[in-house]
Amino acid sequence: MKNILITGASGFIGSFLVEEGLKQGFQVYAGIRQSSSRGYLQDERIQFLEFDFSTREKVVAALEECKRNNIRFQYIIHNAGLTKAQKKADFYNVNCRNTIHFIEALIQSDMVPEKFVFVSSLAAYGPGNPETGQPVRLNDEPNPIELYGKSKLEAERYITALQDFPWLIVRPTGVYGPKEKDYFIFFQTINRGMEPYIGFKKQTLTFIYVRDLVRLIYLALASQHVKKAWFASDGKEYPSELFAEITKKALGKKTVKFTVPLFIVKTIATIGESVAGLWGSTPILNTDKYNVLKSTNWRCEVEPLENDLGFKAEYDLEKGVQETLEWYKKEKWL
């Protein structure tokens, strides 16, 4: 039985990665913080390891403890990270600096795995050209438009510069599914009979259902590939109106459509960010989120992923949304 360490295991994507690892017969080690909830990690086969990535020394100490207990990892999926933060510096500290600490500690402790998968994001490259409508491609120059994406890109640049390290990078587009909380706000809004749009230009969106993302990550681990990166989506493109139509159909709801001009959204985002900073909270809408919402082209190429791993999504948006909403209802989120 091979050992796999999954960081960020207590979160949305992480908990599905743990579930799939158990299903595939791995001995799964869930890398969590001391403060992390274990609510989604109830299987008794899971082994828990607490990590503090804030310094290399702390990670080295944790890895040396693993070695004393004869624990080594054939595979590591580094999924820990922040998608929103109270302080702007936290994006770099958690998504980039902590990743560097982790990898340096693995090298120092002689604990480098057979494969190390870094879960990045399409945000590391930013949206596609709005004029040409061309998808973001692997050989494009990255142009992230938010601090989250910039921090992921910095981590990628560190990883890809390593000479003797067996890295793989997966950059998913919008990930949705049970337990997810950001798209849930959209579903909740539709459920309340409202259908808002930001600006008057049409958006093209891309998605990947969490179970498809998890499956392709395990395909990457099982493949012969190292030192490769891929964008990940379900291979389809969706106008923002279609996302709403699919959701309305699944919920059996009628809505009132309205469009909020970009300048109003930007004003709300700026004020909300300032007020949240005073109260030490994280606003739902900030200037980074505004930059994402106003971007019209979120296409990305998936042919390399399909060719290298033989990956085909099992869920399109309609199937994925239906399953997601059923979970929200069952858990009384909706």
Helices and strands as residue ranges (DSSP letters): E 3-7, H 12-23, E 27-32, E 47-50, H 56-68, E 75-78, H 89-91, I 92-97, H 98-108, E 115-119, G 122-124, H 147-160, E 167-172, E 174-176, H 182-191, E 194-198, E 204-205, E 207-209, H 210-222, E 228-232, E 238-239, H 240-251, E 256-260, H 262-279, H 287-294, H 303-309, H 317-330
